[in-house]
Amino acid sequence: MLMDLPLLQGISREHVSALLEKTHIEFSKANAGDVLRRAGDEDNALMYVISGSVEAEWRNHADDIVITFSEKGRTLLDASHLFGMQRKNPYTYTAQTDVSLLSIDKSQYLSLLGTQSIYMLNFINYLSLRAQRPMELLAQIDSCRLRDFLTTWITTITPSTARNITLQADKLTLMKYTNQSEESLIADLAEMQRQKVIKYSSDIIAIASRESLSDNFRP
């Protein structure tokens, strides 16, 4: 199981044995509805969802855009704020079902990074992907219309493993961020629904296909 988890992929069975011997790994369970992490809390451990499903919620500082998504078992909750100047976790994670969790304390993980190059390489690749993808998107944007806005925000805020993605914002908010008229915005919403990229209802945009959303940004 450990060899399949993000940041631990590629380690040998011998490394797994050494990991279990030298590292304190905490296993725990949570019930559906339990909050696992709150936005604003400092990250002090890697947390994996071994089984079950969790929902993540992200809000911008103006609190006029809310993005939610779910992730299923054998996934790593965001670890990009484990180190660095900005240590506050930006997501609130809530168990959608009963879940099993695995946690590795930050100090324990820091020790691991110095023991085997594969641990360091995995973490560097993890951070690099999150730093490079937004820059790639920004370099390709040639307008501020709805599709560009959604692609940039959704791809930046959600991981590639995210499911059931929604963005909640009223029309005035969308008009502000896209600099579109109401008529133009409504036309874009209708066209994206026709293409089955989104579903829109009551100020909630459900992303039907994360891949299709970013198709126009692929080289």
PyMOL commands that place a pseudoatom at each C-alpha (Angstrom):
pseudoatom trace, name=CA, resn=MET, resi=1, chain=A, elem=C, hetatm=0, pos=[0.000, 0.000, 0.000]
pseudoatom trace, name=CA, resn=LEU, resi=2, chain=A, elem=C, hetatm=0, pos=[2.731, 2.516, 0.967]
pseudoatom trace, name=CA, resn=MET, resi=3, chain=A, elem=C, hetatm=0, pos=[4.488, 2.041, -2.373]
pseudoatom trace, name=CA, resn=ASP, resi=4, chain=A, elem=C, hetatm=0, pos=[1.362, 3.286, -4.193]
pseudoatom trace, name=CA, resn=LEU, resi=5, chain=A, elem=C, hetatm=0, pos=[0.988, 6.540, -2.246]
pseudoatom trace, name=CA, resn=PRO, resi=6, chain=A, elem=C, hetatm=0, pos=[2.002, 9.937, -3.683]
pseudoatom trace, name=CA, resn=LEU, resi=7, chain=A, elem=C, hetatm=0, pos=[5.512, 11.057, -2.589]
pseudoatom trace, name=CA, resn=LEU, resi=8, chain=A, elem=C, hetatm=0, pos=[6.312, 7.437, -1.695]
pseudoatom trace, name=CA, resn=GLN, resi=9, chain=A, elem=C, hetatm=0, pos=[5.994, 5.952, -5.171]
pseudoatom trace, name=CA, resn=GLY, resi=10, chain=A, elem=C, hetatm=0, pos=[9.135, 4.332, -6.510]
pseudoatom trace, name=CA, resn=ILE, resi=11, chain=A, elem=C, hetatm=0, pos=[10.534, 3.226, -3.166]
pseudoatom trace, name=CA, resn=SER, resi=12, chain=A, elem=C, hetatm=0, pos=[11.683, -0.376, -2.859]
pseudoatom trace, name=CA, resn=ARG, resi=13, chain=A, elem=C, hetatm=0, pos=[10.332, -2.978, -0.456]
pseudoatom trace, name=CA, resn=GLU, resi=14, chain=A, elem=C, hetatm=0, pos=[13.549, -2.592, 1.538]
pseudoatom trace, name=CA, resn=HIS, resi=15, chain=A, elem=C, hetatm=0, pos=[12.860, 1.135, 1.857]
pseudoatom trace, name=CA, resn=VAL, resi=16, chain=A, elem=C, hetatm=0, pos=[9.310, 0.371, 2.999]
pseudoatom trace, name=CA, resn=SER, resi=17, chain=A, elem=C, hetatm=0, pos=[10.660, -1.879, 5.749]
pseudoatom trace, name=CA, resn=ALA, resi=18, chain=A, elem=C, hetatm=0, pos=[13.126, 0.816, 6.829]
pseudoatom trace, name=CA, resn=LEU, resi=19, chain=A, elem=C, hetatm=0, pos=[10.361, 3.420, 6.720]
pseudoatom trace, name=CA, resn=LEU, resi=20, chain=A, elem=C, hetatm=0, pos=[8.133, 1.364, 9.001]
pseudoatom trace, name=CA, resn=GLU, resi=21, chain=A, elem=C, hetatm=0, pos=[10.985, 0.683, 11.412]
pseudoatom trace, name=CA, resn=LYS, resi=22, chain=A, elem=C, hetatm=0, pos=[12.294, 4.237, 11.725]
pseudoatom trace, name=CA, resn=THR, resi=23, chain=A, elem=C, hetatm=0, pos=[9.252, 6.423, 11.114]
pseudoatom trace, name=CA, resn=HIS, resi=24, chain=A, elem=C, hetatm=0, pos=[6.226, 6.921, 13.323]
pseudoatom trace, name=CA, resn=ILE, resi=25, chain=A, elem=C, hetatm=0, pos=[3.214, 6.497, 11.059]
pseudoatom trace, name=CA, resn=GLU, resi=26, chain=A, elem=C, hetatm=0, pos=[-0.194, 7.220, 12.558]
pseudoatom trace, name=CA, resn=PHE, resi=27, chain=A, elem=C, hetatm=0, pos=[-3.287, 5.422, 11.319]
pseudoatom trace, name=CA, resn=SER, resi=28, chain=A, elem=C, hetatm=0, pos=[-6.691, 6.860, 12.207]
pseudoatom trace, name=CA, resn=LYS, resi=29, chain=A, elem=C, hetatm=0, pos=[-10.329, 6.862, 11.161]
pseudoatom trace, name=CA, resn=ALA, resi=30, chain=A, elem=C, hetatm=0, pos=[-12.896, 9.622, 10.732]
pseudoatom trace, name=CA, resn=ASN, resi=31, chain=A, elem=C, hetatm=0, pos=[-16.648, 9.531, 10.324]
pseudoatom trace, name=CA, resn=ALA, resi=32, chain=A, elem=C, hetatm=0, pos=[-18.642, 11.061, 7.488]
pseudoatom trace, name=CA, resn=GLY, resi=33, chain=A, elem=C, hetatm=0, pos=[-19.062, 14.771, 8.212]
pseudoatom trace, name=CA, resn=ASP, resi=34, chain=A, elem=C, hetatm=0, pos=[-15.916, 15.085, 10.332]
pseudoatom trace, name=CA, resn=VAL, resi=35, chain=A, elem=C, hetatm=0, pos=[-13.643, 18.027, 9.469]
pseudoatom trace, name=CA, resn=LEU, resi=36, chain=A, elem=C, hetatm=0, pos=[-10.127, 16.710, 8.861]
pseudoatom trace, name=CA, resn=ARG, resi=37, chain=A, elem=C, hetatm=0, pos=[-8.412, 20.064, 8.298]
pseudoatom trace, name=CA, resn=ARG, resi=38, chain=A, elem=C, hetatm=0, pos=[-9.608, 23.655, 8.297]
pseudoatom trace, name=CA, resn=ALA, resi=39, chain=A, elem=C, hetatm=0, pos=[-8.460, 26.441, 6.012]
pseudoatom trace, name=CA, resn=GLY, resi=40, chain=A, elem=C, hetatm=0, pos=[-6.027, 28.636, 7.926]
pseudoatom trace, name=CA, resn=ASP, resi=41, chain=A, elem=C, hetatm=0, pos=[-4.599, 25.816, 10.044]
pseudoatom trace, name=CA, resn=GLU, resi=42, chain=A, elem=C, hetatm=0, pos=[-0.860, 25.242, 9.763]
pseudoatom trace, name=CA, resn=ASP, resi=43, chain=A, elem=C, hetatm=0, pos=[0.174, 22.015, 8.046]
pseudoatom trace, name=CA, resn=ASN, resi=44, chain=A, elem=C, hetatm=0, pos=[2.289, 19.911, 10.391]
pseudoatom trace, name=CA, resn=ALA, resi=45, chain=A, elem=C, hetatm=0, pos=[2.000, 16.487, 8.779]
pseudoatom trace, name=CA, resn=LEU, resi=46, chain=A, elem=C, hetatm=0, pos=[1.482, 14.638, 5.532]
pseudoatom trace, name=CA, resn=MET, resi=47, chain=A, elem=C, hetatm=0, pos=[-2.054, 13.257, 5.529]
pseudoatom trace, name=CA, resn=TYR, resi=48, chain=A, elem=C, hetatm=0, pos=[-3.167, 10.486, 3.193]
pseudoatom trace, name=CA, resn=VAL, resi=49, chain=A, elem=C, hetatm=0, pos=[-6.697, 9.260, 2.602]
pseudoatom trace, name=CA, resn=ILE, resi=50, chain=A, elem=C, hetatm=0, pos=[-6.318, 5.478, 2.459]
pseudoatom trace, name=CA, resn=SER, resi=51, chain=A, elem=C, hetatm=0, pos=[-9.983, 4.671, 1.881]
pseudoatom trace, name=CA, resn=GLY, resi=52, chain=A, elem=C, hetatm=0, pos=[-13.212, 6.606, 1.618]
pseudoatom trace, name=CA, resn=SER, resi=53, chain=A, elem=C, hetatm=0, pos=[-13.866, 10.021, 0.090]
pseudoatom trace, name=CA, resn=VAL, resi=54, chain=A, elem=C, hetatm=0, pos=[-13.253, 13.612, 1.224]
pseudoatom trace, name=CA, resn=GLU, resi=55, chain=A, elem=C, hetatm=0, pos=[-14.501, 16.997, 0.022]
pseudoatom trace, name=CA, resn=ALA, resi=56, chain=A, elem=C, hetatm=0, pos=[-12.203, 20.008, -0.171]
pseudoatom trace, name=CA, resn=GLU, resi=57, chain=A, elem=C, hetatm=0, pos=[-13.433, 23.601, -0.052]
pseudoatom trace, name=CA, resn=TRP, resi=58, chain=A, elem=C, hetatm=0, pos=[-11.365, 26.633, -1.117]
pseudoatom trace, name=CA, resn=ARG, resi=59, chain=A, elem=C, hetatm=0, pos=[-12.405, 30.293, -0.805]
pseudoatom trace, name=CA, resn=ASN, resi=60, chain=A, elem=C, hetatm=0, pos=[-10.705, 33.389, -2.175]
pseudoatom trace, name=CA, resn=HIS, resi=61, chain=A, elem=C, hetatm=0, pos=[-9.901, 36.297, 0.155]
pseudoatom trace, name=CA, resn=ALA, resi=62, chain=A, elem=C, hetatm=0, pos=[-12.863, 38.316, -1.106]
pseudoatom trace, name=CA, resn=ASP, resi=63, chain=A, elem=C, hetatm=0, pos=[-15.069, 35.323, -0.239]
pseudoatom trace, name=CA, resn=ASP, resi=64, chain=A, elem=C, hetatm=0, pos=[-17.034, 35.729, -3.454]
pseudoatom trace, name=CA, resn=ILE, resi=65, chain=A, elem=C, hetatm=0, pos=[-15.714, 32.557, -5.124]
pseudoatom trace, name=CA, resn=VAL, resi=66, chain=A, elem=C, hetatm=0, pos=[-15.952, 29.079, -3.592]
pseudoatom trace, name=CA, resn=ILE, resi=67, chain=A, elem=C, hetatm=0, pos=[-14.420, 26.032, -5.265]
pseudoatom trace, name=CA, resn=THR, resi=68, chain=A, elem=C, hetatm=0, pos=[-15.182, 22.526, -4.043]
pseudoatom trace, name=CA, resn=PHE, resi=69, chain=A, elem=C, hetatm=0, pos=[-13.994, 19.119, -5.187]
pseudoatom trace, name=CA, resn=SER, resi=70, chain=A, elem=C, hetatm=0, pos=[-13.781, 15.578, -3.879]
pseudoatom trace, name=CA, resn=GLU, resi=71, chain=A, elem=C, hetatm=0, pos=[-10.980, 13.034, -3.733]
pseudoatom trace, name=CA, resn=LYS, resi=72, chain=A, elem=C, hetatm=0, pos=[-11.145, 9.314, -3.143]
pseudoatom trace, name=CA, resn=GLY, resi=73, chain=A, elem=C, hetatm=0, pos=[-8.846, 6.881, -1.337]
pseudoatom trace, name=CA, resn=ARG, resi=74, chain=A, elem=C, hetatm=0, pos=[-5.077, 6.568, -1.752]
pseudoatom trace, name=CA, resn=THR, resi=75, chain=A, elem=C, hetatm=0, pos=[-4.589, 10.269, -2.246]
pseudoatom trace, name=CA, resn=LEU, resi=76, chain=A, elem=C, hetatm=0, pos=[-2.471, 12.905, -0.513]
pseudoatom trace, name=CA, resn=LEU, resi=77, chain=A, elem=C, hetatm=0, pos=[-4.174, 15.975, 0.912]
pseudoatom trace, name=CA, resn=ASP, resi=78, chain=A, elem=C, hetatm=0, pos=[-2.416, 19.141, -0.264]
pseudoatom trace, name=CA, resn=ALA, resi=79, chain=A, elem=C, hetatm=0, pos=[1.155, 19.219, 1.081]
pseudoatom trace, name=CA, resn=SER, resi=80, chain=A, elem=C, hetatm=0, pos=[2.448, 22.312, -0.712]
pseudoatom trace, name=CA, resn=HIS, resi=81, chain=A, elem=C, hetatm=0, pos=[2.269, 24.365, 2.505]
pseudoatom trace, name=CA, resn=LEU, resi=82, chain=A, elem=C, hetatm=0, pos=[4.171, 21.904, 4.669]
pseudoatom trace, name=CA, resn=PHE, resi=83, chain=A, elem=C, hetatm=0, pos=[7.312, 24.054, 4.407]
pseudoatom trace, name=CA, resn=GLY, resi=84, chain=A, elem=C, hetatm=0, pos=[8.041, 27.660, 3.456]
pseudoatom trace, name=CA, resn=MET, resi=85, chain=A, elem=C, hetatm=0, pos=[6.908, 31.106, 4.553]
pseudoatom trace, name=CA, resn=GLN, resi=86, chain=A, elem=C, hetatm=0, pos=[3.202, 30.476, 3.915]
pseudoatom trace, name=CA, resn=ARG, resi=87, chain=A, elem=C, hetatm=0, pos=[2.317, 27.565, 6.172]
pseudoatom trace, name=CA, resn=LYS, resi=88, chain=A, elem=C, hetatm=0, pos=[-1.439, 28.005, 6.371]
pseudoatom trace, name=CA, resn=ASN, resi=89, chain=A, elem=C, hetatm=0, pos=[-3.444, 25.320, 4.615]
pseudoatom trace, name=CA, resn=PRO, resi=90, chain=A, elem=C, hetatm=0, pos=[-5.868, 26.909, 2.077]
pseudoatom trace, name=CA, resn=TYR, resi=91, chain=A, elem=C, hetatm=0, pos=[-8.437, 24.083, 2.071]
pseudoatom trace, name=CA, resn=THR, resi=92, chain=A, elem=C, hetatm=0, pos=[-11.078, 22.817, 4.458]
pseudoatom trace, name=CA, resn=TYR, resi=93, chain=A, elem=C, hetatm=0, pos=[-11.282, 19.027, 4.142]
pseudoatom trace, name=CA, resn=THR, resi=94, chain=A, elem=C, hetatm=0, pos=[-14.418, 17.199, 5.271]
pseudoatom trace, name=CA, resn=ALA, resi=95, chain=A, elem=C, hetatm=0, pos=[-14.998, 13.449, 5.201]
pseudoatom trace, name=CA, resn=GLN, resi=96, chain=A, elem=C, hetatm=0, pos=[-17.813, 12.609, 2.775]
pseudoatom trace, name=CA, resn=THR, resi=97, chain=A, elem=C, hetatm=0, pos=[-17.835, 8.985, 3.904]
pseudoatom trace, name=CA, resn=ASP, resi=98, chain=A, elem=C, hetatm=0, pos=[-16.155, 7.108, 6.717]
pseudoatom trace, name=CA, resn=VAL, resi=99, chain=A, elem=C, hetatm=0, pos=[-12.445, 7.379, 5.915]
pseudoatom trace, name=CA, resn=SER, resi=100, chain=A, elem=C, hetatm=0, pos=[-9.174, 5.743, 6.921]
pseudoatom trace, name=CA, resn=LEU, resi=101, chain=A, elem=C, hetatm=0, pos=[-6.199, 8.087, 7.223]
pseudoatom trace, name=CA, resn=LEU, resi=102, chain=A, elem=C, hetatm=0, pos=[-2.424, 7.790, 7.398]
pseudoatom trace, name=CA, resn=SER, resi=103, chain=A, elem=C, hetatm=0, pos=[-0.314, 10.649, 8.772]
pseudoatom trace, name=CA, resn=ILE, resi=104, chain=A, elem=C, hetatm=0, pos=[3.442, 11.260, 8.864]
pseudoatom trace, name=CA, resn=ASP, resi=105, chain=A, elem=C, hetatm=0, pos=[4.624, 14.076, 11.122]
pseudoatom trace, name=CA, resn=LYS, resi=106, chain=A, elem=C, hetatm=0, pos=[6.480, 16.934, 9.406]
pseudoatom trace, name=CA, resn=SER, resi=107, chain=A, elem=C, hetatm=0, pos=[9.685, 16.372, 11.401]
pseudoatom trace, name=CA, resn=GLN, resi=108, chain=A, elem=C, hetatm=0, pos=[9.591, 12.666, 10.553]
pseudoatom trace, name=CA, resn=TYR, resi=109, chain=A, elem=C, hetatm=0, pos=[9.096, 13.434, 6.865]
pseudoatom trace, name=CA, resn=LEU, resi=110, chain=A, elem=C, hetatm=0, pos=[11.932, 15.972, 6.933]
pseudoatom trace, name=CA, resn=SER, resi=111, chain=A, elem=C, hetatm=0, pos=[14.231, 13.235, 8.233]
pseudoatom trace, name=CA, resn=LEU, resi=112, chain=A, elem=C, hetatm=0, pos=[13.052, 10.933, 5.435]
pseudoatom trace, name=CA, resn=LEU, resi=113, chain=A, elem=C, hetatm=0, pos=[13.966, 13.501, 2.778]
pseudoatom trace, name=CA, resn=GLY, resi=114, chain=A, elem=C, hetatm=0, pos=[17.604, 13.180, 3.765]
pseudoatom trace, name=CA, resn=THR, resi=115, chain=A, elem=C, hetatm=0, pos=[17.757, 9.392, 3.838]
pseudoatom trace, name=CA, resn=GLN, resi=116, chain=A, elem=C, hetatm=0, pos=[16.944, 8.391, 0.248]
pseudoatom trace, name=CA, resn=SER, resi=117, chain=A, elem=C, hetatm=0, pos=[17.115, 10.480, -2.925]
pseudoatom trace, name=CA, resn=ILE, resi=118, chain=A, elem=C, hetatm=0, pos=[13.774, 9.072, -4.150]
pseudoatom trace, name=CA, resn=TYR, resi=119, chain=A, elem=C, hetatm=0, pos=[11.934, 10.840, -1.310]
pseudoatom trace, name=CA, resn=MET, resi=120, chain=A, elem=C, hetatm=0, pos=[13.525, 14.182, -2.169]
pseudoatom trace, name=CA, resn=LEU, resi=121, chain=A, elem=C, hetatm=0, pos=[12.971, 13.710, -5.912]
pseudoatom trace, name=CA, resn=ASN, resi=122, chain=A, elem=C, hetatm=0, pos=[9.282, 12.897, -5.416]
pseudoatom trace, name=CA, resn=PHE, resi=123, chain=A, elem=C, hetatm=0, pos=[8.740, 15.976, -3.255]
pseudoatom trace, name=CA, resn=ILE, resi=124, chain=A, elem=C, hetatm=0, pos=[10.625, 18.299, -5.629]
pseudoatom trace, name=CA, resn=ASN, resi=125, chain=A, elem=C, hetatm=0, pos=[8.549, 17.015, -8.558]
pseudoatom trace, name=CA, resn=TYR, resi=126, chain=A, elem=C, hetatm=0, pos=[5.374, 17.482, -6.508]
pseudoatom trace, name=CA, resn=LEU, resi=127, chain=A, elem=C, hetatm=0, pos=[6.204, 21.122, -5.729]
pseudoatom trace, name=CA, resn=SER, resi=128, chain=A, elem=C, hetatm=0, pos=[7.504, 21.856, -9.237]
pseudoatom trace, name=CA, resn=LEU, resi=129, chain=A, elem=C, hetatm=0, pos=[4.281, 20.695, -10.861]
pseudoatom trace, name=CA, resn=ARG, resi=130, chain=A, elem=C, hetatm=0, pos=[2.248, 23.019, -8.652]
pseudoatom trace, name=CA, resn=ALA, resi=131, chain=A, elem=C, hetatm=0, pos=[4.544, 25.962, -9.361]
pseudoatom trace, name=CA, resn=GLN, resi=132, chain=A, elem=C, hetatm=0, pos=[4.899, 25.474, -13.116]
pseudoatom trace, name=CA, resn=ARG, resi=133, chain=A, elem=C, hetatm=0, pos=[1.338, 24.684, -14.190]
pseudoatom trace, name=CA, resn=PRO, resi=134, chain=A, elem=C, hetatm=0, pos=[-0.173, 28.102, -13.266]
pseudoatom trace, name=CA, resn=MET, resi=135, chain=A, elem=C, hetatm=0, pos=[2.653, 29.885, -15.098]
pseudoatom trace, name=CA, resn=GLU, resi=136, chain=A, elem=C, hetatm=0, pos=[2.033, 27.774, -18.212]
pseudoatom trace, name=CA, resn=LEU, resi=137, chain=A, elem=C, hetatm=0, pos=[-1.653, 28.681, -18.116]
pseudoatom trace, name=CA, resn=LEU, resi=138, chain=A, elem=C, hetatm=0, pos=[-1.030, 32.395, -17.652]
pseudoatom trace, name=CA, resn=ALA, resi=139, chain=A, elem=C, hetatm=0, pos=[1.393, 32.417, -20.577]
pseudoatom trace, name=CA, resn=GLN, resi=140, chain=A, elem=C, hetatm=0, pos=[-1.282, 30.959, -22.878]
pseudoatom trace, name=CA, resn=ILE, resi=141, chain=A, elem=C, hetatm=0, pos=[-4.226, 33.153, -21.883]
pseudoatom trace, name=CA, resn=ASP, resi=142, chain=A, elem=C, hetatm=0, pos=[-5.217, 35.613, -24.593]
pseudoatom trace, name=CA, resn=SER, resi=143, chain=A, elem=C, hetatm=0, pos=[-8.493, 36.867, -23.116]
pseudoatom trace, name=CA, resn=CYS, resi=144, chain=A, elem=C, hetatm=0, pos=[-10.388, 37.146, -19.838]
pseudoatom trace, name=CA, resn=ARG, resi=145, chain=A, elem=C, hetatm=0, pos=[-13.540, 35.390, -20.980]
pseudoatom trace, name=CA, resn=LEU, resi=146, chain=A, elem=C, hetatm=0, pos=[-15.316, 32.785, -18.892]
pseudoatom trace, name=CA, resn=ARG, resi=147, chain=A, elem=C, hetatm=0, pos=[-13.532, 29.710, -20.248]
pseudoatom trace, name=CA, resn=ASP, resi=148, chain=A, elem=C, hetatm=0, pos=[-10.089, 31.225, -19.635]
pseudoatom trace, name=CA, resn=PHE, resi=149, chain=A, elem=C, hetatm=0, pos=[-11.152, 32.276, -16.147]
pseudoatom trace, name=CA, resn=LEU, resi=150, chain=A, elem=C, hetatm=0, pos=[-12.512, 28.834, -15.254]
pseudoatom trace, name=CA, resn=THR, resi=151, chain=A, elem=C, hetatm=0, pos=[-9.544, 26.982, -16.725]
pseudoatom trace, name=CA, resn=THR, resi=152, chain=A, elem=C, hetatm=0, pos=[-7.023, 29.088, -14.814]
pseudoatom trace, name=CA, resn=TRP, resi=153, chain=A, elem=C, hetatm=0, pos=[-8.784, 28.968, -11.459]
pseudoatom trace, name=CA, resn=ILE, resi=154, chain=A, elem=C, hetatm=0, pos=[-9.912, 25.340, -11.556]
pseudoatom trace, name=CA, resn=THR, resi=155, chain=A, elem=C, hetatm=0, pos=[-6.593, 23.977, -12.825]
pseudoatom trace, name=CA, resn=THR, resi=156, chain=A, elem=C, hetatm=0, pos=[-4.638, 26.023, -10.287]
pseudoatom trace, name=CA, resn=ILE, resi=157, chain=A, elem=C, hetatm=0, pos=[-6.812, 25.270, -7.251]
pseudoatom trace, name=CA, resn=THR, resi=158, chain=A, elem=C, hetatm=0, pos=[-7.703, 21.617, -7.863]
pseudoatom trace, name=CA, resn=PRO, resi=159, chain=A, elem=C, hetatm=0, pos=[-5.356, 18.624, -8.261]
pseudoatom trace, name=CA, resn=SER, resi=160, chain=A, elem=C, hetatm=0, pos=[-5.499, 16.424, -11.351]
pseudoatom trace, name=CA, resn=THR, resi=161, chain=A, elem=C, hetatm=0, pos=[-7.196, 13.719, -9.260]
pseudoatom trace, name=CA, resn=ALA, resi=162, chain=A, elem=C, hetatm=0, pos=[-10.098, 16.003, -8.281]
pseudoatom trace, name=CA, resn=ARG, resi=163, chain=A, elem=C, hetatm=0, pos=[-13.657, 14.873, -8.984]
pseudoatom trace, name=CA, resn=ASN, resi=164, chain=A, elem=C, hetatm=0, pos=[-17.079, 16.540, -8.652]
pseudoatom trace, name=CA, resn=ILE, resi=165, chain=A, elem=C, hetatm=0, pos=[-15.597, 20.016, -9.102]
pseudoatom trace, name=CA, resn=THR, resi=166, chain=A, elem=C, hetatm=0, pos=[-17.831, 23.053, -8.621]
pseudoatom trace, name=CA, resn=LEU, resi=167, chain=A, elem=C, hetatm=0, pos=[-17.287, 26.806, -8.613]
pseudoatom trace, name=CA, resn=GLN, resi=168, chain=A, elem=C, hetatm=0, pos=[-19.847, 28.936, -6.822]
pseudoatom trace, name=CA, resn=ALA, resi=169, chain=A, elem=C, hetatm=0, pos=[-20.172, 32.603, -7.793]
pseudoatom trace, name=CA, resn=ASP, resi=170, chain=A, elem=C, hetatm=0, pos=[-23.058, 34.840, -8.796]
pseudoatom trace, name=CA, resn=LYS, resi=171, chain=A, elem=C, hetatm=0, pos=[-23.281, 36.470, -12.212]
pseudoatom trace, name=CA, resn=LEU, resi=172, chain=A, elem=C, hetatm=0, pos=[-22.088, 39.875, -10.969]
pseudoatom trace, name=CA, resn=THR, resi=173, chain=A, elem=C, hetatm=0, pos=[-18.949, 38.259, -9.557]
pseudoatom trace, name=CA, resn=LEU, resi=174, chain=A, elem=C, hetatm=0, pos=[-18.269, 36.389, -12.797]
pseudoatom trace, name=CA, resn=MET, resi=175, chain=A, elem=C, hetatm=0, pos=[-18.802, 39.589, -14.773]
pseudoatom trace, name=CA, resn=LYS, resi=176, chain=A, elem=C, hetatm=0, pos=[-16.301, 41.378, -12.520]
pseudoatom trace, name=CA, resn=TYR, resi=177, chain=A, elem=C, hetatm=0, pos=[-13.548, 38.781, -12.934]
pseudoatom trace, name=CA, resn=THR, resi=178, chain=A, elem=C, hetatm=0, pos=[-14.079, 38.173, -16.654]
pseudoatom trace, name=CA, resn=ASN, resi=179, chain=A, elem=C, hetatm=0, pos=[-14.822, 41.807, -17.558]
pseudoatom trace, name=CA, resn=GLN, resi=180, chain=A, elem=C, hetatm=0, pos=[-17.782, 40.594, -19.612]
pseudoatom trace, name=CA, resn=SER, resi=181, chain=A, elem=C, hetatm=0, pos=[-21.244, 42.023, -20.043]
pseudoatom trace, name=CA, resn=GLU, resi=182, chain=A, elem=C, hetatm=0, pos=[-24.159, 39.995, -18.721]
pseudoatom trace, name=CA, resn=GLU, resi=183, chain=A, elem=C, hetatm=0, pos=[-25.209, 39.147, -22.268]
pseudoatom trace, name=CA, resn=SER, resi=184, chain=A, elem=C, hetatm=0, pos=[-21.717, 37.933, -23.189]
pseudoatom trace, name=CA, resn=LEU, resi=185, chain=A, elem=C, hetatm=0, pos=[-21.387, 35.920, -19.974]
pseudoatom trace, name=CA, resn=ILE, resi=186, chain=A, elem=C, hetatm=0, pos=[-24.750, 34.204, -20.443]
pseudoatom trace, name=CA, resn=ALA, resi=187, chain=A, elem=C, hetatm=0, pos=[-23.773, 33.328, -24.017]
pseudoatom trace, name=CA, resn=ASP, resi=188, chain=A, elem=C, hetatm=0, pos=[-20.507, 31.761, -22.817]
pseudoatom trace, name=CA, resn=LEU, resi=189, chain=A, elem=C, hetatm=0, pos=[-22.306, 29.782, -20.102]
pseudoatom trace, name=CA, resn=ALA, resi=190, chain=A, elem=C, hetatm=0, pos=[-24.785, 28.469, -22.654]
pseudoatom trace, name=CA, resn=GLU, resi=191, chain=A, elem=C, hetatm=0, pos=[-22.050, 27.510, -25.129]
pseudoatom trace, name=CA, resn=MET, resi=192, chain=A, elem=C, hetatm=0, pos=[-19.995, 25.667, -22.502]
pseudoatom trace, name=CA, resn=GLN, resi=193, chain=A, elem=C, hetatm=0, pos=[-23.110, 23.805, -21.395]
pseudoatom trace, name=CA, resn=ARG, resi=194, chain=A, elem=C, hetatm=0, pos=[-23.832, 22.891, -25.006]
pseudoatom trace, name=CA, resn=GLN, resi=195, chain=A, elem=C, hetatm=0, pos=[-20.297, 21.490, -25.268]
pseudoatom trace, name=CA, resn=LYS, resi=196, chain=A, elem=C, hetatm=0, pos=[-20.936, 19.529, -22.032]
pseudoatom trace, name=CA, resn=VAL, resi=197, chain=A, elem=C, hetatm=0, pos=[-17.913, 21.090, -20.353]
pseudoatom trace, name=CA, resn=ILE, resi=198, chain=A, elem=C, hetatm=0, pos=[-19.995, 22.571, -17.514]
pseudoatom trace, name=CA, resn=LYS, resi=199, chain=A, elem=C, hetatm=0, pos=[-23.446, 22.470, -15.977]
pseudoatom trace, name=CA, resn=TYR, resi=200, chain=A, elem=C, hetatm=0, pos=[-24.758, 25.753, -14.597]
pseudoatom trace, name=CA, resn=SER, resi=201, chain=A, elem=C, hetatm=0, pos=[-27.581, 26.262, -12.133]
pseudoatom trace, name=CA, resn=SER, resi=202, chain=A, elem=C, hetatm=0, pos=[-28.306, 28.693, -9.281]
pseudoatom trace, name=CA, resn=ASP, resi=203, chain=A, elem=C, hetatm=0, pos=[-24.871, 30.364, -9.290]
pseudoatom trace, name=CA, resn=ILE, resi=204, chain=A, elem=C, hetatm=0, pos=[-23.063, 27.000, -9.212]
pseudoatom trace, name=CA, resn=ILE, resi=205, chain=A, elem=C, hetatm=0, pos=[-20.886, 25.911, -12.125]
pseudoatom trace, name=CA, resn=ALA, resi=206, chain=A, elem=C, hetatm=0, pos=[-20.285, 22.157, -12.069]
pseudoatom trace, name=CA, resn=ILE, resi=207, chain=A, elem=C, hetatm=0, pos=[-17.264, 21.134, -14.105]
pseudoatom trace, name=CA, resn=ALA, resi=208, chain=A, elem=C, hetatm=0, pos=[-18.396, 18.131, -16.121]
pseudoatom trace, name=CA, resn=SER, resi=209, chain=A, elem=C, hetatm=0, pos=[-14.919, 17.460, -17.499]
pseudoatom trace, name=CA, resn=ARG, resi=210, chain=A, elem=C, hetatm=0, pos=[-11.718, 18.928, -16.057]
pseudoatom trace, name=CA, resn=GLU, resi=211, chain=A, elem=C, hetatm=0, pos=[-9.794, 17.676, -19.107]
pseudoatom trace, name=CA, resn=SER, resi=212, chain=A, elem=C, hetatm=0, pos=[-12.156, 19.256, -21.637]
pseudoatom trace, name=CA, resn=LEU, resi=213, chain=A, elem=C, hetatm=0, pos=[-12.040, 22.526, -19.721]
pseudoatom trace, name=CA, resn=SER, resi=214, chain=A, elem=C, hetatm=0, pos=[-8.312, 22.883, -20.399]
pseudoatom trace, name=CA, resn=ASP, resi=215, chain=A, elem=C, hetatm=0, pos=[-8.295, 21.419, -23.923]
pseudoatom trace, name=CA, resn=ASN, resi=216, chain=A, elem=C, hetatm=0, pos=[-7.897, 24.851, -25.465]
pseudoatom trace, name=CA, resn=PHE, resi=217, chain=A, elem=C, hetatm=0, pos=[-4.690, 25.394, -23.456]
pseudoatom trace, name=CA, resn=ARG, resi=218, chain=A, elem=C, hetatm=0, pos=[-2.915, 22.245, -24.557]
pseudoatom trace, name=CA, resn=PRO, resi=219, chain=A, elem=C, hetatm=0, pos=[-0.039, 22.657, -27.035]
for i in range(1, 219): cmd.bond("trace and resi %d" % i, "trace and resi %d" % (i + 1))
show_as sticks, trace
zoom trace
